[in-house]
Amino acid sequence: MRWICVLFMALPLWAQYDLRGVIDLHTHTDPDSIPRSLDAAELAAIAHQRGMRGLVLKNHWQPTASLAYMVRRQVPGIEVFGGIALNRAVGGVNAEAVERMVRTRGGYGRVVWLPTFDAESIPLMRGSELLPEVTQVLSIAAREGLVVGTGHYPPAVVLAVVRAARKAGVRSVVVTHAMSAPIEMGIEQQKEAAALGAFIEHAFVGTLPSPATPGQRSISYDDYARAIRSVGPAHCILVSDLGRQGHPIHPDGLLAFADALLKRGFAAAELDLMLKTNPARLLNLASSGKRP
């Protein structure tokens, strides 16, 4: 199997942080319509071997609840979840698509991301008000206990979504890679989102050059450390957002991220909060690993 070779090459002898119990809430894998470094089962096998607790599989164009169901059957012992990104391939901000994802066998569809790659062509607001289809999706998320990811929108729209989600009773909101383009949310805006109950997502991939957007500034570990200190680890999560060919594999990215923050004065307990406790809380997982 291909993953055996990848696994052997990926073992990080230099790592200080312990990945046991970590949940990566933002992973990209094959099958996809763009090339990926690993398929979902390969990633699950590597993550399980490293002692990770779980993964959320993200695809910009296809729901992944069914994929999560199949990966769990192939790789027992790791909690794999899916979701749906509301891009044009699923009809945009489409409440019916969310309803069907929720009802997919296994109940592993736990995340709904507002539009990502199609955000520029899918408005969420008319004037200062969210469109009815957005509030309908938020209502489903509140009813079903889904995590809402805010997608690829500018900070003003993200904050409007966070406020509306709180009003609708959504328990779990994540500001999608808040410091990366095109969001580029400032620290004060991150604090505002956190004060409204949202978790601020910081992605390892942001530290790498982006072949998709040449000239985009990479985010330094110092920038990330400054933002996390300002907002507070209790309001942040760390994810890989990896999967592109040529990038490190997902667990290695998380290890590099964690070790860089350790070197900048963060305690292991603070990293545990951002990589284990907060992701489990978002997914509504009990300490035993079972959903209440």
DALIN-V333383 format. One record per residue. N is the residue number from 0. RES is the residue in one letter. SS is DSSP state (2 for helix, 1 for strand, 0 for the rest). PHI is phi in whole degrees, -180 to 180 (NA if undefined). PSI is psi in radians with two decimals (999 if undefined). Layout:
N RES SS PHI PSI
N RES SS PHI PSI
//
This chain:
0 M 0 NA 2.50
1 R 2 -61 -0.62
2 W 2 -65 -0.42
3 I 2 -63 -0.73
4 C 2 -66 -0.75
5 V 2 -62 -0.73
6 L 2 -61 -0.78
7 F 2 -62 -0.73
8 M 2 -72 -0.40
9 A 2 -91 -0.19
10 L 0 -61 2.08
11 P 0 -93 1.68
12 L 0 -69 -0.30
13 W 0 -91 -0.17
14 A 0 -69 2.52
15 Q 0 -102 -0.66
16 Y 0 -78 2.59
17 D 0 -100 2.05
18 L 0 -78 -0.07
19 R 0 -61 2.17
20 G 0 92 -0.07
21 V 0 -74 2.50
22 I 1 -120 2.11
23 D 1 -95 1.92
24 L 1 -84 0.06
25 H 1 -151 1.57
26 T 1 -128 2.53
27 H 0 -117 2.32
28 T 0 -144 2.92
29 D 1 -75 2.71
30 P 0 -75 2.41
31 D 0 -149 2.98
32 S 0 -92 0.00
33 I 0 -127 2.69
34 P 0 -63 2.40
35 R 1 -125 2.74
36 S 0 -77 -0.52
37 L 0 -140 2.65
38 D 1 -87 2.99
39 A 2 -63 -0.67
40 A 2 -69 -0.67
41 E 2 -62 -0.80
42 L 2 -62 -0.77
43 A 2 -61 -0.70
44 A 2 -65 -0.75
45 I 2 -66 -0.80
46 A 2 -62 -0.73
47 H 2 -63 -0.74
48 Q 2 -62 -0.57
49 R 0 -81 -0.10
50 G 0 90 0.17
51 M 0 -67 2.62
52 R 0 -85 -0.67
53 G 1 -164 2.99
54 L 1 -143 2.62
55 V 1 -116 2.15
56 L 1 -88 2.16
57 K 0 -118 2.36
58 N 0 -134 2.32
59 H 0 -71 -0.27
60 W 0 -127 -0.29
61 Q 0 -129 2.44
62 P 0 -62 2.61
63 T 0 -121 0.18
64 A 2 -63 -0.71
65 S 2 -65 -0.70
66 L 2 -63 -0.73
67 A 2 -60 -0.72
68 Y 2 -59 -0.81
69 M 2 -70 -0.68
70 V 2 -65 -0.67
71 R 2 -61 -0.61
72 R 2 -72 -0.59
73 Q 2 -80 -0.61
74 V 0 -127 1.42
75 P 0 -66 2.67
76 G 0 100 -0.02
77 I 0 -133 2.44
78 E 1 -89 1.97
79 V 1 -114 2.28
80 F 1 -125 2.84
81 G 1 -131 -2.94
82 G 1 -173 -2.83
83 I 1 -146 2.29
84 A 1 -100 2.20
85 L 0 -86 1.04
86 N 0 -90 -3.13
87 R 2 -63 -0.47
88 A 2 -62 -0.42
89 V 2 -111 0.28
90 G 0 92 0.26
91 G 0 76 -2.50
92 V 0 -77 1.48
93 N 0 -115 1.78
94 A 2 -61 -0.64
95 E 2 -63 -0.67
96 A 2 -63 -0.66
97 V 2 -67 -0.75
98 E 2 -58 -0.75
99 R 2 -69 -0.64
100 M 2 -62 -0.76
101 V 2 -60 -0.62
102 R 0 -89 0.03
103 T 0 -63 2.39
104 R 0 -51 2.38
105 G 0 103 -0.52
106 G 0 71 0.50
107 Y 0 -95 0.03
108 G 1 -82 1.77
109 R 1 -116 -0.15
110 V 1 -128 2.40
111 V 1 -122 2.07
112 W 1 -98 2.25
113 L 0 -64 2.87
114 P 0 -49 2.45
115 T 0 -112 -1.52
116 F 0 -65 -0.40
117 D 0 -102 0.26
118 A 2 -58 -0.64
119 E 2 -64 -0.46
120 S 2 -105 0.08
121 I 0 -127 1.64
122 P 0 -70 2.56
123 L 0 -104 -0.27
124 M 1 -131 2.65
125 R 1 -122 1.90
126 G 0 68 -2.18
127 S 0 -100 0.10
128 E 1 -113 2.46
129 L 1 -69 2.54
130 L 0 -68 2.67
131 P 2 -57 -0.62
132 E 2 -67 -0.49
133 V 2 -71 -0.80
134 T 2 -65 -0.53
135 Q 2 -66 -0.75
136 V 2 -64 -0.72
137 L 2 -63 -0.63
138 S 2 -64 -0.73
139 I 2 -65 -0.74
140 A 2 -61 -0.72
141 A 2 -65 -0.77
142 R 2 -65 -0.68
143 E 2 -97 -0.04
144 G 0 71 0.58
145 L 0 -82 2.69
146 V 1 -82 2.35
147 V 1 -107 2.10
148 G 1 -97 2.39
149 T 0 -80 -0.11
150 G 0 77 -2.87
151 H 0 -102 1.12
152 Y 0 -120 2.75
153 P 0 -67 2.82
154 P 2 -54 -0.68
155 A 2 -62 -0.70
156 V 2 -71 -0.75
157 V 2 -56 -0.81
158 L 2 -66 -0.62
159 A 2 -63 -0.71
160 V 2 -65 -0.76
161 V 2 -62 -0.75
162 R 2 -63 -0.79
163 A 2 -67 -0.66
164 A 2 -63 -0.73
165 R 2 -63 -0.75
166 K 2 -63 -0.61
167 A 2 -78 -0.20
168 G 0 92 0.29
169 V 0 -69 2.21
170 R 0 -83 -0.55
171 S 1 -126 1.97
172 V 1 -127 2.36
173 V 1 -122 2.22
174 V 1 -79 1.88
175 T 0 -57 2.22
176 H 0 15 1.30
177 A 0 -57 -0.58
178 M 0 -94 -0.13
179 S 0 -87 2.73
180 A 0 -65 2.56
181 P 0 -91 0.15
182 I 0 -75 -1.01
183 E 0 48 0.94
184 M 0 -78 2.29
185 G 0 -75 2.93
186 I 2 -63 -0.72
187 E 2 -64 -0.64
188 Q 2 -69 -0.66
189 Q 2 -62 -0.74
190 K 2 -61 -0.71
191 E 2 -64 -0.76
192 A 2 -63 -0.73
193 A 2 -65 -0.68
194 A 2 -64 -0.44
195 L 0 -87 0.02
196 G 0 103 0.01
197 A 0 -82 2.68
198 F 1 -97 2.44
199 I 1 -95 2.12
200 E 1 -91 2.24
201 H 1 -118 2.15
202 A 1 -109 2.28
203 F 2 -56 -0.65
204 V 2 -58 -0.42
205 G 2 -64 -0.32
206 T 2 -82 -0.16
207 L 0 -102 2.63
208 P 0 -61 2.50
209 S 0 -104 1.96
210 P 0 -67 -0.37
211 A 0 -76 -0.49
212 T 0 -133 1.38
213 P 0 -56 2.43
214 G 0 90 -0.19
215 Q 0 -67 2.33
216 R 0 -73 2.27
217 S 0 -73 2.68
218 I 0 -94 2.22
219 S 0 -79 2.75
220 Y 2 -61 -0.59
221 D 2 -64 -0.70
222 D 2 -62 -0.81
223 Y 2 -62 -0.80
224 A 2 -61 -0.73
225 R 2 -62 -0.77
226 A 2 -66 -0.76
227 I 2 -64 -0.72
228 R 2 -62 -0.68
229 S 2 -70 -0.75
230 V 2 -84 -0.64
231 G 0 105 2.28
232 P 2 -56 -0.47
233 A 2 -63 -0.32
234 H 2 -112 0.21
235 C 1 -125 2.70
236 I 1 -131 2.61
237 L 1 -110 2.31
238 V 1 -134 2.92
239 S 0 -88 -0.79
240 D 0 53 0.58
241 L 0 -98 3.07
242 G 0 143 -0.30
243 R 1 -70 2.43
244 Q 0 -61 2.40
245 G 0 95 -0.24
246 H 0 -92 2.83
247 P 0 -59 2.73
248 I 0 -74 2.85
249 H 2 -57 -0.90
250 P 2 -61 -0.63
251 D 2 -67 -0.65
252 G 2 -63 -0.75
253 L 2 -64 -0.69
254 L 2 -64 -0.75
255 A 2 -63 -0.72
256 F 2 -63 -0.87
257 A 2 -62 -0.79
258 D 2 -67 -0.62
259 A 2 -63 -0.66
260 L 2 -74 -0.60
261 L 2 -59 -0.74
262 K 2 -67 -0.33
263 R 0 -101 0.33
264 G 0 98 0.04
265 F 0 -78 2.49
266 A 0 -83 2.70
267 A 2 -58 -0.61
268 A 2 -65 -0.59
269 E 2 -70 -0.67
270 L 2 -67 -0.69
271 D 2 -58 -0.69
272 L 2 -61 -0.77
273 M 2 -82 -0.39
274 L 2 -108 -0.30
275 K 2 -125 -1.06
276 T 2 -68 -0.90
277 N 2 -65 -0.77
278 P 2 -60 -0.69
279 A 2 -64 -0.70
280 R 2 -63 -0.75
281 L 2 -60 -0.72
282 L 0 -83 0.03
283 N 0 60 0.77
284 L 1 -98 2.37
285 A 0 -77 2.93
286 S 0 -62 -0.43
287 S 0 -76 -0.16
288 G 0 92 -0.05
289 K 0 -102 2.52
290 R 1 -72 2.31
291 P 0 -60 999
//
